[in-house]
Amino acid sequence: MSVNETNETNETNETGVGGARADMLAHMGSLQQAAYTRPIEYQEGRAHGLKAIEVKNGPLRFVSMADRALDVCQFEYRGENLTFLSKPGLNGRNQFDTNGLEAQRSIMGGLFFTCGFENICAPYVTPEGGKYPAGSFPMHGRIRTTPAEHVSSDAHWTAEGDYVLEVSGEMREAELFGENLVMRRKITSVYGQPSITVEDEVTNESFRDEPLMWMYHCNFGWPLLAEGAEVVIPSRKATPRDETTAADTTPWNEIQAPEANRPESVYLHELAADDHGRSFAAVVNRKLGLGVVIDFDASLFPYFMEWKSMGAGDYVVGLEPSNSSVQGRGWHEQRGDLHTLAPQGTERKSLTFTVIEGAEAIDALIARRDTLLG
């Protein structure tokens, strides 16, 4: 290499990757002041022994649970909690994990937990001799409690000058003489961008068609969720799940103060999407000046549900992109349209969660909704 070629390489580094890195390091001793991925383990209570990866990206902080499908429990921005944590609190592996309705004792909420793959929503038993494999399926399925293997976390510079934080791993839902479904997950965040992207692929490693019910249960709580907050969805139609929801006179997009013993309401939404099939759902709080937006390809999620619980102590909104209905496995079996994955077949899905800040950003989101609705 000539002297001139060396100088040209150095000059590129100073204005590209090297320049961004040098600027950050000029202001701090270690990049860990601003961004890191860090394996952790909890040491007490129901969370005792829970292994996880803590990720800091500037003002954004989240925790991905290695012992629970790498689902994200904590999600904070500038120190403000944005998600819901249910009464049992943070849970590691326990006896309630996949035991019918007892699953409610281990469902924590968090930014999202993965539902499926043999079932979502209420527990269900498929009888012998039918079109679909027989079995007993717990509430929201088993994948959410499956520990990850091949867990990896990294923080590194790319050739484009981005400092990227990554968490990845593999979960296997399998049974002797039964299913063998493998999910590979990667969660990515880029320094300076208040967002995370979840990229998943599921492969059927068995030798028969397997049911693949797949839902992301995304959960938002206080202080983001408070009276005056708003659910923002480009919804063309909202259908109540049941009579209780139909009797709820409060609009589905309005958030009220908590009320003792108020029942939950669940809506099935028909979403508008752009020319590329993209859509979104969000919770915003103008008083707090924050919102969280979920972006996704609506064609991959033909069902979208909103879980709205204004009950005191169970104060949460869940936004749920899914390939199956909240009506559950039995409903799909009766219709004959239970989603399945062929032997050795693979399906992929992704979501991006973005924190928006300030009145202008919230106004722009409302305008985006209105544009999609035409």
Secondary structure, DSSP 4 states (H G I P E B T S, - for coil): --HHHHHHHHHHHHHSHHHHHHHHHHH-S-GGGTEEEEEEE--SGGGTT-EEEEEEETTEEEEEETTTTT-EEEEEETTEE-B-B-TT-S--S-TTTTSGGGGGGT--B-SEEEEBSS--SS-EEEPTTSSS--EEE-TTBSGGGPPPEEEEEEEEE-TTS-EEEEEEEEEEEE-TTS-EEEEEEEEEEETT--EEEEEEEEEE-SSS-EE---EEEEEE-TTTS-TT-EEE--EEEEEESSHHHHT--S-TTB----BTTPPPEEEEEEE---TTSEEEEEEEETTTTEEEEEEEEGGG-SEEEEEEEEETTEEEEEEEEESS-TT-HHHHHHHT---EE-TT-EEEEEEEEEEEESHHHHHHHHHHHHHHH-
